[in-house]
Amino acid sequence: MAQPSRVKRDVQAVIFRRTSSGPKFLLIERYDRPTGQFHWRLVKGTVRPGEALEEALLREIREEVGLTCVRVLGRVGDYAYEHGGVRHEVASFLVEADPGEPVRLAPSDDGRPLRSYKWAGPDEALTLLRWESEKEMLRNALRALFSLPTHKEGRTGAPGHS
């Protein structure tokens, strides 16, 4: 098996908000060039040179779905995959969104159209997500979420808050 020619670091956000009926997870419908179809995905993007993981995470969330009032609760896992001769190493984080802040979906992400978004309960999200690695990160997030106290302190992406 040939070795990938380069490695790309990515970050992924398992974004949720608390509701009276339990957590709802943010999914985005992104165009996938290889299949020529739209698929439900988690927010994910590339770490730029010199950028810390959480810095990249907050930037990707802001760019793709327009959320700025978020709390990073922790890392829920890592996975890797190869595509087009590139090894992608993905760090996935559990992120709590402010339920009062509206999603502002970007029209595209790196030239790939974004069609829609939805807040889905755990079962629906696991059914809709296309890739098994993303489903596994959601399962990890659920395990972490149900082991956290209700008002756990976390970092925020909102300016002036820490």
C-alpha positions in Angstrom: 0.0 0.0 0.0 1.4 3.4 -1.0 2.1 6.0 1.7 0.1 9.2 1.5 2.1 12.1 0.1 1.1 14.5 2.9 -0.7 14.7 6.2 -3.5 17.2 6.8 -4.7 18.1 10.4 -8.4 18.6 10.7 -10.7 19.5 13.6 -14.3 18.5 14.0 -17.1 19.8 16.2 -19.9 17.7 17.7 -22.1 20.7 18.4 -25.1 20.3 20.6 -27.6 22.4 22.5 -29.6 21.4 25.5 -33.4 21.2 25.1 -36.2 20.1 27.4 -36.4 16.8 25.4 -32.6 16.2 25.6 -29.6 17.2 23.5 -30.0 18.1 19.9 -27.0 17.9 17.6 -26.2 20.2 14.7 -25.7 18.5 11.3 -24.9 20.2 8.1 -25.7 19.0 4.6 -22.6 19.2 2.6 -21.9 18.3 -1.1 -19.5 15.4 -1.5 -17.5 15.6 -4.8 -16.6 11.9 -5.0 -20.2 10.7 -4.7 -21.8 13.7 -6.4 -24.4 13.8 -3.6 -25.2 15.9 -0.5 -24.6 14.1 2.9 -25.3 15.0 6.5 -22.0 15.8 8.3 -20.5 17.3 11.4 -18.7 20.6 11.1 -15.1 19.9 10.1 -12.2 21.8 8.7 -8.5 22.2 8.3 -6.1 23.4 10.9 -4.1 26.3 9.4 -0.3 26.5 9.9 0.5 27.9 13.3 -3.1 27.5 14.5 -3.9 25.7 17.8 -6.6 23.0 17.5 -9.2 24.8 19.6 -8.5 28.1 17.7 -9.1 26.2 14.4 -12.2 24.6 15.8 -13.8 27.9 16.8 -12.9 29.4 13.4 -14.4 26.5 11.5 -17.6 26.7 13.6 -17.8 30.5 13.0 -17.1 30.1 9.2 -19.5 27.2 8.5 -22.5 27.8 10.8 -21.9 31.3 12.2 -22.0 30.4 15.8 -19.7 32.4 18.2 -21.3 31.8 21.6 -20.0 28.2 22.1 -18.2 26.3 24.8 -15.7 23.7 24.0 -16.3 20.9 26.6 -13.5 18.6 25.6 -12.0 16.3 23.1 -14.1 13.2 22.3 -11.8 11.3 20.0 -9.5 11.2 17.0 -9.6 9.3 13.8 -7.7 9.2 10.5 -8.6 8.5 6.9 -6.9 8.7 3.5 -8.3 10.5 0.5 -6.5 11.5 -2.7 -3.1 10.7 -1.4 -3.6 12.8 1.7 -3.8 11.4 5.2 -6.4 13.4 7.2 -5.9 13.3 11.0 -9.0 14.5 12.7 -9.4 15.7 16.3 -13.0 15.8 17.4 -14.5 18.0 20.1 -17.8 18.2 22.0 -19.1 21.8 21.7 -22.1 23.3 23.5 -24.0 26.0 21.6 -26.1 28.8 23.1 -29.7 27.8 22.3 -30.5 31.5 21.7 -27.9 32.0 19.0 -29.3 31.3 15.5 -27.3 29.2 13.0 -26.1 31.2 10.0 -25.1 28.6 7.5 -22.4 29.6 5.0 -23.3 29.0 1.3 -20.2 26.9 0.8 -17.2 25.4 2.5 -14.0 25.4 0.5 -16.0 25.4 -2.7 -18.3 22.6 -1.6 -21.9 23.8 -1.3 -23.7 23.6 2.0 -27.4 23.0 1.4 -29.1 23.0 4.9 -28.7 22.3 8.6 -30.8 20.6 11.2 -30.8 20.0 15.0 -31.3 16.3 15.5 -31.8 14.1 18.5 -29.1 11.4 19.1 -31.0 8.6 17.2 -31.9 10.7 14.2 -28.3 12.1 14.0 -26.8 8.6 14.1 -29.2 7.6 11.3 -28.5 10.7 9.1 -24.7 10.9 9.4 -23.0 9.4 6.3 -19.6 8.3 7.7 -19.1 5.7 10.4 -16.1 7.7 11.9 -18.5 10.7 12.5 -21.1 8.4 14.0 -18.4 7.1 16.4 -17.5 10.6 17.4 -21.2 11.3 18.1 -21.4 8.2 20.2 -18.2 9.3 22.1 -19.8 12.7 22.6 -23.0 11.2 24.0 -21.0 9.1 26.5 -19.1 12.3 27.5 -22.2 14.4 27.7 -24.1 12.0 29.9 -21.1 11.9 32.3 -20.8 15.7 32.6 -22.6 17.7 35.3 -25.4 19.9 33.9 -23.4 23.2 34.4 -19.9 22.2 33.6 -17.5 25.1 33.1 -15.9 25.3 29.7 -14.2 27.7 27.4 -16.2 30.0 25.2 -15.7 31.3 21.7 -17.5 34.5 22.5 -15.3 37.6 22.8 -14.8 38.8 26.4 -15.7 35.5 28.0 -13.3 32.9 29.4 
